[in-house]
């Protein structure tokens, strides 16, 4: 699937790639700074991990209409610059001896909110820049980039943290957003923005447009419920698995990194073959099969043991899961874009991201409480069993998406 997607897509892809690598390079930096630099207690670290993204998701609900009614390229640049300034403030405050827990929390909220707006604008701009027949290939390249960064970023970031401390990875992440903004500025050609109503005001009803559109479309509704539950049930036991491996089973740090770095390569493989599988077997069949398979493997984590057998179990289970996700995610992202008119894309994507983050934050807290009652391994097993039911939400025979209106009716294109 060597489609030529054009220079404009290439720059958008480059912007996504550099910021994604920066994010994964600094993965876990804030909790590490909170523990090693600010000497924060465990509860404060948990709050930083859950509350920051949750508050960002709540704030981001109002950003969908704002993103929708503006040209996407300036929005992307603005979100990158906001994230650059916010992240750069951390090493600056550290150098001046002014860094505080409150600043980390504020920066987490700001960058989380800007990231949701950036994702919504990227999806809308991608739909505008890339012909519908090539969207699956484009989404596959985004997905492959994400999993490659997941595999490479944390180990490199961890090595740099060992040499220079955790703040340096935050500085690198800040720089990645600046480079991303420069890449977006290199995009040439048109832009897209949905016109406001005649009054030119943002109405309260505009905040619910994305939510209503998702619930109105049967296929989108099923994909939405499936994706937020699968994402939530996969992420909820992740901290418990860390406690199990590092705390109870005493895995060395290098084995722990290996357990989560190697499986990410499966996501790269899955993303690379996704379009080929669709070309051979059809989009609906591949999405259903990969969607079912990704719900089957996590229950295997309930059989993790100490030592090398446990390490192999984690790598195999996570590898199979992530490979299926690498196949499924580009297809589902393409289906979502196909079924969403250009004038609603930013609002649908911002609503989708915000709800997903809220559900994940809530389930992380719930599974933390559950683990105190049942133990980490039992809580991990419960999430795996619940995941087995999530494919029932996947749409069966999907009706064709409504035809897009003419360009003059649906958007304003800005040169």
N, C-alpha and C positions, 0 to 999 in steps of 0.2 A: 504494500500500500504506500508507494512512494509518490504521493500526491504533492504537487507544487502548490503551496498555500500562499505564496507571495511574501514580499519583503515586510509588509505591514504586520502580518501574522508573526513573522520571524522576530521582529522587535518586541511585540507583545509577549511572545513566548520567552524571549530573553529576559524581559522585565520580571516575568513570573519566576523564571529559573533562578535568577540571582537573588531575589528576595526569599525564595523558598530555601535555597542553600544557606542563606544567612540565618533564617529561622531555625533550621535544624542544627546548624553549627552551634547556635547558642541554646540548644534544647536543654532544659533543666537548669539554666543559669540563675534564674531568679530564686528558686528554692535553695540553690547552693549558696548564693550570696546571703540569703536570709539566715542560713544556718551558720556558715563559716565566718561571715563578715559582721553581721548584725546580731548573731547569737540568739535568734528568735526561737521560741519553743515550738514543739511539733504542731500544736493547735494553730499557731500563727502561720506556719508554713502551709497547712491544709487550707486555711482561709485564703491565703494568697493564690493557691492553685485553683480554688473553686469559685470564690466570690468575684475575683477580677474578671474572668471570662463571663460569668453570669450577669454582672452589672453591664458589661460591654454589650452583651446580647440584648438586654432590655433597652439600652440607649439606641442600639442599632435599628430597632423597629421603626423609629421615626426617620431613618436615613434613606429607606427605600424610595419614597417619593422624591426626596431631594436629589438622589442620584439619577432617578428616571428622567427628571425634567432638565437635566444639564448635559452638555456635551461630555462624553465619557473620558476623553483624553485628559482634559484639565482636572477631572475628578481623580483619575488615577495618579496624576502627578501630585495633587494636593494631599492625597492619603499617604503617598510615599514620603513626602516632606514632613507631614505630621509625625509619622512613625520614626523618621530619622531624628527629628528634634527630641521626641520623647525618649527614645532609646539612648541617644547621645548624652542626655542629661544625667544618666546613671554613672558612667565612668567619670564625667566631669564633677559630679557631686562627690564621688568617691575620692577623686584626687584632691578636692578641697576639704575633705573630712566632714562633709555635710550630708552624706547619704543616710537615709532613714527608711524604716519599714513602710511608713506612709507613702513615701515617694515611689517605692516599688509597686505598691498597690495602685496608685494613681496611674503610673506608667502602664501597668498591666491593663487597666480599663481603657486608656486612650489607645494603646496599640491594638487591643482586641476590637474596639469599635471601628477603628480605621481599617483593620483587616477585613471585617465583614463588608464595609462599604467598598473596599478595593475588589473583593471577590465578586460582589454584585455588578460593579462597573465592568470588570473583566469579562464576565459572562455575557453581558449585553453587547459589549464591543466585539467579542468573539463572534457572536451571532451576526453582527453587521459585517465584519471583515471577511468571514469565511462562508463560502457557498454551502448550503445545507447538505449537499452530497459529500462534503469533505469534513463535516463537523466531527464525525466519529474519529477520523484520523487525527484531527487537531486535539480533541479531548484525550486521545490515546497518548499523544506526545506530552501533554500536561501531566497525565497520570504517571507516565514513565519517569518524568523529571522529578515528580514528588517522591516516588519510591527510591530513586537513585540518591536523592538528597537525604532521605531517611536512613539509607544504608551507610552513606559516607560521612554525613555531617556530624552526628554524635560522637563517633570514634575520634575524628580529627579535633572536634571541639574539646573532647575530654582530654586528649593529649596536650592541647594548648593550655587548658585549665591547670593541668599538672605542672606545666612549666612556668606559666605567667599569672595564674589565678583566674577566677571566674569572671572578673569584670572585663577582661580583654575580649571574650567572646561576645559580650553585649556591644562593645565598640564595633566589632566586625559585623554584627547584625545591623547596627545603625548604618554603617557604610553600605551594606547591601541595599538598603532602601534608597539611598542616594543614587546608587548605580541604576537601580530599577527606574527611578524617575527620569534619569538621563536616557535610558533605553526607550521609554514611552515617548519622550520628546522627539525621538528619531522617526516615529511613525508618520507617514505622509498620507495624504488623501483625505477623504471625508470623515465625518464624525456623525453621531446620532444623538438626538435628544427628543423626548416626547413633549409636545406643546402643553402648556397649562391651559386651564379653562379661561374663559374671557376675563374673569375677575383677576386672574393671575395670582390667586392666593392658594395656600396649602390648606385644604379642608381636613377635618378630623377623619372623614370617611376615606380619604386617600391612604391613611395608615393601614387600612384593612383590605385594600385592593388585592395585594399579594396573597393574603390569607384566604380571601373569598375565592380567588381564581384557583388556588390549589384545591380547595374543598369541592369546587364545582365540577372539576374535571376528574372523572372516575379513575383514570390511569394515574394522573398526577397525585391524586389523593392516596392511592395504594403505594406508589413509590415513596411518597413523603412519609407515611406512617412506617413503612418498612425501613427506610434509611435512618430515621431518627431513633427507632427502637434498636436496630442492629448496631448503629454507632454507639448508642448509650450503653447497651449490654456488653459490648466489647470493651469500652473504655472504663466502665464501672469497676470491674475487678482488676484493672491494670495496676493500681497502687497496691492492692492485696498480693498480686503476684510478685511485686518487688519485695514486699515484706517477707513473703514466703521464701523466695530464693536467697535474698541477702541476709535475712534475719534468722529464720528457722533452719534453713538448709545450708547456710554459710557458703554460698557460692562466692568464689573470688570475683573481683571486679571485672577481670578480663573475660571470665565465662559469662557473666551477666551481660556485658556488652556484646559478646558473640551471640548470645541467645536471641537478641533483638536486632542485631545488625545483619546477620546472614539471611534471615527470613525476608527482609525487605527486598532482597534481590528477586524474590519470587514475584513481587509486585511489578518490577521492571519487566520480567518475562511475560507476565499476564497482560500488561498494557501493550507490549509489542505485538502479541499474537491476537489481541482482541478484534481488531478490524479484519484480520484474515479469517478468524472463526466466523464472524458475521457474514463475510462474503461467501463462505462455504455452506453454513448451516442456517443463516437467517438471524436477524437481530433478536426477535422475540424468543426463539429457542435458546440461543446462547445466554441471553439475559436471565431466563428462568433457570436454566441448568446451573450457571455460575452463582445465581442468587440462592438456590437451594444448597449447593455445596458449601458456600461460605458460612452457612448456619450450622453445618454438621460438625465441623472440625473443632471449634472451641471447647466442646465438652471433653475433648481429650486432655485438656489442661488439668482436669480433676484427677488425672493419674500421674501427675508429676511426682517424682521421687528425688531424694538427695543424690548427689554424685553425678557421674557421667550419664547414667540412664535418664536422669531427670533433665540434664542439659539437652540430650538428644531428643527427648520427648517434646520439650519446648520448641526447639528448632524445627522439628518436623511438623508439629501442629501449627505453629505460627507461619511456617513457610507455605503450607497448603492453604491456610486461611488467606494469607496475603496474596498468593497467586490468584485465587478466585476473586478477591477484591480487585486486583489489577485488571482482570478480564471484565468484571461487572461494572466497575465505576465509570469508565468511559462510555459504555453503552447507556447506562442510566442517565448520565449527564447529557448525552446527546438526545435521548428521548425527552428529557425535561426541556431542553432548548427548542426542540422541534414542536413541542406542544404548547409553548409559551409565545404569544405574539411579542414582537420586538418592543412594543410600547409598554409591556408589563414585565419584561425580563428582570430588570433591576429590582423591582419590588418583590417579585416571586423569589429571587435568589437571596435577597436580604432577609426576608421572612423565613426562608428555609434554613439559612445559616444561624439566625438568631434562635429559632426554636430548637435546632439541633444542639446548640451550645447550652441552652437552658436545661434541656432534658439530660444531657451528659453530666452537667454539674450536679443536678438533683440526684441522679442515679449513683454518682460517685459518693455522695454523702450517705445515701440510703445503704449502699453496699458496705460502707465503712461501719455503720451501725450494725448491719447484719453480721459482719465478720467478728464483731465483739461478742456476739451471741453464739454463733455457730463455728467460728474459726475461719481463717483465710481460705483453706482448701475447700471447705463446704460451701462457702459463699461463691467461690469461683465455679464450683460445680453447678450451683443453682442458676447462675447467669448462663452457663452453657446449655442447660436443659431448657430454659426459657427461650433461648435463641432458636431452638428447634422449631418453634411455632411461628417465627416471623415470616418465613416464605409464604405462608398462607395469605399475607397481605399483598404479595406481588400480583399485578394484573395478569389475567389470563389472555384471552384474545382481545387485543386492544383495538378500539375504533381509531380510524385515522384522525390525526389532529386537524382542527379547522384550518382552512386556507388562510394565509396571511393576506391582509388587506393591501391595497396598492400603496406604494411608497409615499405618495403624496397625502394619503389619508392616515398613515400610521405614524409618521415621524417627521421631524425636521432635520435635514442633513446639513451639517455645518462644514464648510470647507476649511 
